[in-house]
Each structure stands twice: as structure tokens, then as C-alpha cells.
Amino acid sequence: MAALRSEATVGTEVPDRYLAQLCKHFAHEIPISCSGTEGHAEFGFGHCTMQASERYLVLVVEAEDEQSLARMQRLIGLRLERCMWRERPVINWVRSS
């Protein structure tokens, strides 16, 4: 089980669209499960849970160590920025327990 956890809540008009784009992108490389409002990506060094609500996309990354957690945050953040390039998302990761 992952020891470290970080969360980001990103405001958008179409969170389900960006959830689907993230899942589709990562599905080419790693195991993904994705429904209309939830997704889970399993990387070798951590995992990410994604949830779309009415106005937000919530991202939770978990990893065993600081380096892997930072890598997860960077990887997910960069991909989301590419998907949301028109909106210029603000992605602030907050450590949680």
C-alpha cells in the first residue's frame, strides 16, 4: 500500500471530458479502469485515482516514496496541462493522509 498521498482539485466546465482524455492517453501504456466519472491508473511506481464531478476534476496520486510521488504529480500534471491547454489549468498538489 502507498505511504504518501497528494491531491489536486482542478476547476473546469467539462471534467468528464478531461477524465476520458487522461484515461485514453494512459491506456496505451499502463492498466487503466475508467467509467464516465471515475478513473484509476496503475503505474509501476504509484497510482492515480481521478474523479469528475459537476465542475471539478479531482486527482489523487499515491506512491511509496517522495521521489515517486513527485514523479506521479509531474506526469499527471503535465498530461492534464496538455489536455486542458485552452483553459490553462491551475494544478496545486496538496499532501493528504
Contacts in CASP RR format, 6 or more apart in sequence:
PFRMAT RR
TARGET T0000
AUTHOR 0000-0000-0000
METHOD contacts of the structure
MODEL  1
MAALRSEATVGTEVPDRYLAQLCKHFAHEIPISCSGTEGHAEFGFGHCTM
QASERYLVLVVEAEDEQSLARMQRLIGLRLERCMWRERPVINWVRSS
2 46 0 8 1.000
2 47 0 8 1.000
2 62 0 8 1.000
2 63 0 8 1.000
2 64 0 8 1.000
3 63 0 8 1.000
3 64 0 8 1.000
3 65 0 8 1.000
4 62 0 8 1.000
4 63 0 8 1.000
4 64 0 8 1.000
4 65 0 8 1.000
4 66 0 8 1.000
4 68 0 8 1.000
4 69 0 8 1.000
4 95 0 8 1.000
5 60 0 8 1.000
5 61 0 8 1.000
5 62 0 8 1.000
5 69 0 8 1.000
5 95 0 8 1.000
5 96 0 8 1.000
5 97 0 8 1.000
6 60 0 8 1.000
6 61 0 8 1.000
6 62 0 8 1.000
6 69 0 8 1.000
6 72 0 8 1.000
6 73 0 8 1.000
6 93 0 8 1.000
6 94 0 8 1.000
6 95 0 8 1.000
6 96 0 8 1.000
7 58 0 8 1.000
7 59 0 8 1.000
7 60 0 8 1.000
7 61 0 8 1.000
7 93 0 8 1.000
7 94 0 8 1.000
7 96 0 8 1.000
8 58 0 8 1.000
8 59 0 8 1.000
8 73 0 8 1.000
8 77 0 8 1.000
8 91 0 8 1.000
8 92 0 8 1.000
8 93 0 8 1.000
8 94 0 8 1.000
9 56 0 8 1.000
9 57 0 8 1.000
9 58 0 8 1.000
9 59 0 8 1.000
10 18 0 8 1.000
10 56 0 8 1.000
10 57 0 8 1.000
10 58 0 8 1.000
10 59 0 8 1.000
10 80 0 8 1.000
10 84 0 8 1.000
10 89 0 8 1.000
10 90 0 8 1.000
10 91 0 8 1.000
11 55 0 8 1.000
11 56 0 8 1.000
11 57 0 8 1.000
11 89 0 8 1.000
11 90 0 8 1.000
12 18 0 8 1.000
12 55 0 8 1.000
12 56 0 8 1.000
12 57 0 8 1.000
12 84 0 8 1.000
12 87 0 8 1.000
12 89 0 8 1.000
13 55 0 8 1.000
15 52 0 8 1.000
15 53 0 8 1.000
15 54 0 8 1.000
15 55 0 8 1.000
15 56 0 8 1.000
15 57 0 8 1.000
16 36 0 8 1.000
16 37 0 8 1.000
16 52 0 8 1.000
18 52 0 8 1.000
18 57 0 8 1.000
18 80 0 8 1.000
18 83 0 8 1.000
18 84 0 8 1.000
19 34 0 8 1.000
19 36 0 8 1.000
19 37 0 8 1.000
19 38 0 8 1.000
19 39 0 8 1.000
19 50 0 8 1.000
19 51 0 8 1.000
19 52 0 8 1.000
19 57 0 8 1.000
20 34 0 8 1.000
20 36 0 8 1.000
21 83 0 8 1.000
22 41 0 8 1.000
22 50 0 8 1.000
22 76 0 8 1.000
22 79 0 8 1.000
22 80 0 8 1.000
22 83 0 8 1.000
23 32 0 8 1.000
23 34 0 8 1.000
23 39 0 8 1.000
23 41 0 8 1.000
23 50 0 8 1.000
25 79 0 8 1.000
25 83 0 8 1.000
26 32 0 8 1.000
26 41 0 8 1.000
26 79 0 8 1.000
27 34 0 8 1.000
30 41 0 8 1.000
30 42 0 8 1.000
30 43 0 8 1.000
30 44 0 8 1.000
31 41 0 8 1.000
31 42 0 8 1.000
32 39 0 8 1.000
32 40 0 8 1.000
32 41 0 8 1.000
32 42 0 8 1.000
33 39 0 8 1.000
33 40 0 8 1.000
34 40 0 8 1.000
36 52 0 8 1.000
37 51 0 8 1.000
37 52 0 8 1.000
37 53 0 8 1.000
38 49 0 8 1.000
38 50 0 8 1.000
38 51 0 8 1.000
38 52 0 8 1.000
39 49 0 8 1.000
39 50 0 8 1.000
39 51 0 8 1.000
40 47 0 8 1.000
40 48 0 8 1.000
40 49 0 8 1.000
40 50 0 8 1.000
41 47 0 8 1.000
41 48 0 8 1.000
41 50 0 8 1.000
43 72 0 8 1.000
43 75 0 8 1.000
45 63 0 8 1.000
45 64 0 8 1.000
45 68 0 8 1.000
45 71 0 8 1.000
45 72 0 8 1.000
46 61 0 8 1.000
46 62 0 8 1.000
46 63 0 8 1.000
46 64 0 8 1.000
46 68 0 8 1.000
46 72 0 8 1.000
47 61 0 8 1.000
47 62 0 8 1.000
47 63 0 8 1.000
47 72 0 8 1.000
48 59 0 8 1.000
48 60 0 8 1.000
48 61 0 8 1.000
48 62 0 8 1.000
48 72 0 8 1.000
48 76 0 8 1.000
49 59 0 8 1.000
49 60 0 8 1.000
49 62 0 8 1.000
50 57 0 8 1.000
50 58 0 8 1.000
50 59 0 8 1.000
50 60 0 8 1.000
51 57 0 8 1.000
51 58 0 8 1.000
52 58 0 8 1.000
57 80 0 8 1.000
59 76 0 8 1.000
59 77 0 8 1.000
59 80 0 8 1.000
59 91 0 8 1.000
60 96 0 8 1.000
61 69 0 8 1.000
61 72 0 8 1.000
61 73 0 8 1.000
61 76 0 8 1.000
61 93 0 8 1.000
62 69 0 8 1.000
62 72 0 8 1.000
63 69 0 8 1.000
63 71 0 8 1.000
63 72 0 8 1.000
73 93 0 8 1.000
77 91 0 8 1.000
80 89 0 8 1.000
80 91 0 8 1.000
81 88 0 8 1.000
81 89 0 8 1.000
81 91 0 8 1.000
END
